[in-house]
Amino acid sequence: MAGTPYAGKDAYLTFAGIEIAGGASGYASEVSVPFSAAEIESGVMGRNWVDYIQGQASHTISASGAWDAGTALLAMDAILYGALNAGGTKLFECMPQGSAAARILYKGNALCTGYEISMPVAGRIGFSLALRGAGSVTRSI
């Protein structure tokens, strides 16, 4: 195996100033940040095969875990519900290996496009968060 494996338990994600995963008050038990690029068909008449070129890149962010109502205006629920209601972009930072020094950091802006609270009769109250990237993402160490 090439490289060093890392456990997902160390992942760190902030959005709109709140620690969603990792840190002292992380709530998420799963985070995903898929990056993709549009594919543009560039086939022409007279050829048997279609060609494609890469279009613009985009990203989304999803997280899910234990819901927390908190008691303050800065509680997880208040911030995420507020971000969905208010619209506009908010800063996100994601560090898949954790927030220690010399780790990869993805940073950019995103819109909150979904916030769900699930209430199973025989389980913990959970949340899921859907973010749509707005603009570019920087990658640094």
N, C-alpha and C positions, 0 to 999 in steps of 0.2 A: 504494500500500500504506500502510495506517495503522500507526503505531507503529514501533518499532525491532525488527528481527528479531534473534534471539539464536541462537547455535549450541548444540546440545545437549551438546557436549563440555565445556561449563563447568558443567554441572549438579552439584549437591552433595547428597549424601544420607548421613545418619548413622543408625544403629540400634544400640541397646544400647552406645553409646559408641565404635563403630568407624566409620571413614569407608568407606562402601560405594562412593560415587562422588565424584569430585573430591578436592580436598585433596592432601596429599603422598603418601597411600598408598591412593587409591581403586582399587577392583578392577573396578567395573562398566563395561560398554560400552553398557548400555541400562538405563534406569529409566523406570517408568511409575507414575503415581499417579491412577487414575480415581476420581472422585467421582460418586456417584449418589444418587438418592432413590427410595424405593418409590412406586409408583403404586397408589392405592386406588380401586377402582371404586365409583362412587356413583350408578349408574343406578337408575332407578325404573320400575315398571310403568307402561305407558301412553305411554312416550316412545320415539321411534324411534332415538335416539342415546344412547350411553353417555357419562356424564360421569366425570371422574377428579379426584381431589384428591391433592396431594403428601403422602406419608408421611414417615417418618424418613429422614434422610440417612445415608450410610455411605461408607466409602472402603477401598480396598485399595492395596497398594504391591507392585510387583514389580521385581526387578533381576536382571541376569544379566551374566556377564563371566568374567574369568580367575580360576580358583581358586588359593588360596594356603594351603598348610598351615602355613607359618611354623614357628617353633620354640618359641614362648612360649605361655603360657596366654592371652595377649591377642592371639594371631593370629586372623585372620579366621575360619578354620575352627573353631577352639575356641569363639569367641564365638557364631557362628551355630548350630553344633551344640548348644551349651549352652543357647541361647535356646529352641530347639525342644524340647529335653528338659525344661528346667525349667518351661516354661509361664509364665504371668503376662505382664503387659504390660511393655514397655520403651519408652523415649522414642525418637521419630524426629524428625528435622529434614530438610526438603527445601527446597532453593533452586534452582529451575529455571534461573535466570540465572547461577548461580555464587555463591560465598560472599563476594564483595566487599560493601562497605558499601552501604547504600541499595538492597538487592535484596529481592525478595519472599521471605518465609520462611513455610512451612507447618510447624506443629509440633503434635505430639500423641503419643498412645500407641498401640502396636500389639502384636498377638500374632504370633509366628512360627508360621505354619501350614504352611510347606513349605520345605525346604532340600534341594536336589538337587545332586549332583556328577556331571558327565558326563565320560566318558573315551573319546573317539573314538580309534580306532586311528591315524588319520592327522591328528590335530589336537591343539590344546592342551586341557588339562583345564580344564573350565569349571564354573561354578556357576550356580544360579538360586535365587532367594529369593522367597518369598511371604509377605506380611504382611497381616493383617486389622486394620483400624483398630478401636480400642476407645475409644469416646467421641468427643468433639468434636475438631475441628482448628481451631487458631487460625491466622489469616493476618495477617501484619504486614509492615512494611517497616523 
